[in-house]
């Protein structure tokens, strides 16, 4: 053995067991029994969890460099933050630049990740132009090992070519590519932004009014209809409201291949945060909702309607977020959550009895692995699986301070919160890459994860 983890409570399929875990050549090779290694970790009184999988991050800049006219983190910085928080695999959104096709953008982002990522990674190409070339590339990308594609209903270009995007979803269904759908209605958002401007309402506290629940609900209902029409496996990203969740619950009850992602901010924060003097720092897409929406999402986690929790990690610096020249419809959307996603969900979920250990593993690892074609290589603790493991101390408490964390955002939306439950060790393919918050893995060690076409879990 290269590594043995001894005496921990191991989260395996079927429930937790107290046993040892043996690792060799980057994979799990033994659970229980006699084993030894040069490197041993004492995990008594701790949990051994599958490494976290965050299937929704933004670690490549849209235009030039991070922090210039795009978010603050790149693959090196973002995956450093991820590993410090127990996330060992990230799924990046890959945008083609002006004049590029999806494959060209994907190849550029894959090279970026290969050179700089510390964690393992996969990519979701973004379809902006559903012409024949774009649609044909969905099959090509799937054959290349990228069986997913993202579509924004929130862009005005969507309504200009709904029929093209439907053809793209039909192609995705044919080849086994999962369609990620950003569900906000562009026309409603445009109308709301114009109304605020006409009324002279320029303060950031009006941000929730730029994209009300109706914009999300209507777009989600459309997405359900497109899923039913095309048969495409449809993954609703960062769902925030009770109304949109109910549309998805009804669709799932009819047996549609529709899956729901929510974000930590929608589980832990609500819209009154925008009344704070620096409330612009909480801007995400969609906006924070009401207490009833937050409660509904926790219920959706409990009943299985919500499949994953993912960050949509796209942080700006606090100076960028609080730019006083921006109106409420112009606020910079996104924040740093890769380092806190698992501790926050543990502290407010598992530690409070709101979520079981098994559900925590599903929400942070195994469901994403299954949906995006990586299971059982990723997302579980079993012989033959990658040795992506997190030694979790359920008693360790820390006060969150974004200025001391790895993201270059310099703040956290949870600054000042006391959170209980943190990793003591993060292990990626058998290598100890983080000890507590100290990340010792090197840029470029991350690997692209081989993925299979969608096979309904």
Secondary structure, 3 states (H helix, E strand, C coil): CCEEEEEEEEEECCEEEEEEEEEECCEEEEECCCCCCCEEEECCCCEEEECEEEEEECCCCCCCCCCCCCCCCCHHHHHHHHHHCCEEEEEEEECCCCCCCHHHHHHHHHHHHHHHCCCEEEEEEECCCCCHHHHHHHHHHHHCCCCEEEEECCCHHHHHCHHHHHHHHHHHHHHCCEEEEECCCHHHHHHHHHHHHHCCCCCHHHHHHHCCHHHHHHHHHHHHHHHHHHCCCEEECCCCCHHHHHHHHHHHHCCCCEEEEECHHHHHCCHHHHHCCCHHHHCCCCCCCCHHHHHHHHHHHHHCCCCEECCCECCCCHHHHCCCCCCHHHCCCCCCCCCCHHHHHHHHHHCCCCCCHHHHHHHHHHHHHHHCCCCCCCCCCCCCCECCEEEEEEEEEEECCHHHCCCCCCCCCCCCCEEEEEEEEEEECCEEEEECCEECCCCCCCCECCCCCCCCC
